[in-house]
Amino acid sequence: LAQKMDEASPELVLRVKVLDAEKDDDGYKYKIHTVTNMSNFSEPEMTTCRVYGDLEWLHRCIESQPNRDGIIVPPLPKSPGNSAQTAARQSEPTQHSSGEERKSVGADRMQKCCRAIERYLQLLARHPVFRQNEYLHQFLDTKELPPIAKTKKRWVRTLTYAVEEVWFHGRKDVDEYFRKQRSFITQSTVRLKEASITFEKMLQSQYRVCSALSHLTSRVSLTGSSLSSEDPFLYRALVKFGEGLDVCKNAADSVATLDDLSLGFVLNLYEKYTMKAKAMLHHRSVLLQRMESTRKAADKAPPKKKESAEAAREEAQTKFDEMSQVAKRELTQFHEQRVHAFQDSLIELAESQVSAGREYYAQLAKTLAELTRLESS
């Protein structure tokens, strides 16, 4: 596998983009556009329509592939159904929102879902091993996907993982590099989860502020309309004040959406991605335990079974060494991607905050100037 990663050509191009999503009776369909110069694709440029179930098919195929020890598989994005349920709970206090605003919330939610699917496919397409995967090629290039055999139930794997995690907890690794990586990844999973939850609470607060501004704007407009004949001056003042509130509400909503699509998106992605890296390191610990067991068995084997015991020890040693070699490259690539992703998201977050602050200031200054002119006239 390490040799295959070495032989991956840097000149190969495989670019994937999710253009849009459409909803019909069967759910959401995603239009995926692919550009490539790889010879095993039917065309250099193609567009396919996929549903979320097809994405699950691809993920199961990749995870069930043999000889992927040491490789970190990108996490599967949440289904639109899960995202919609979460968004519905978040939008419970926004009962005063207009129909137009609810459509905007739905569009923002779908934009986030498309971005998550696009990032997942891009992570696969940029990976030196996954980009050569036949199932990824079928997903991007063919209309009908073949069925996949059922794997053992997820709860069995989860239970096995939990038991092994307790068993290997506190056991020292033979390699200092992996000992530090395991400690760093374990701490990162906890901190990223905490950061993701805290950021989600902040977003909910921002959306509640947007909802309150929307409600206040509508009340100011209604109050002004009722005073149009009784007090023309107060009517005009309330209209100008309502227009300023509406612009501020739109700016606040835009900031919250951009925050969610920038730092919020990356936090959510790498919270799950780091757990995948932790699972890979856990699997390496399992191979380490097997290697040590076969070594002890070979030392204690009687003369008649010595040859087979030595063969088992060498096989376990080779498998463990190969995984360690691949895992080092994977972790290096993973950390580079993680740092760049957070850098880009923080820059995007800062730019949106600065832009929104300028928009707030300009609108408040404009509203104040118009109210001052009304008063002087």
Salt bridges, closest charged atoms under 4 A:
ASP6 OD1 - ARG329 NH1 2.67
ASP24 OD2 - LYS29 NZ 3.55
GLU45 OE2 - HIS33 NE2 2.85
GLU63 OE2 - HIS59 NE2 3.36
GLU63 OE2 - LYS276 NZ 2.62
ASP69 OD1 - HIS283 NE2 3.04
GLU101 OE2 - LYS249 NZ 2.80
GLU118 OE1 - LYS17 NZ 3.87
GLU164 OE1 - HIS282 NE2 2.86
GLU165 OE1 - HIS282 ND1 3.28
ASP173 OD2 - ARG284 NH1 2.42
ASP175 OD2 - LYS328 NZ 3.69
GLU176 OE1 - ARG179 NH2 2.29
ASP246 OD1 - LYS249 NZ 4.00
ASP260 OD1 - LYS112 NZ 2.92
GLU292 OE1 - ARG171 NH2 3.46
GLU310 OE1 - ARG313 NE 3.01
GLU330 OE2 - HIS127 NE2 2.53
GLU348 OE1 - ARG115 NH2 3.77
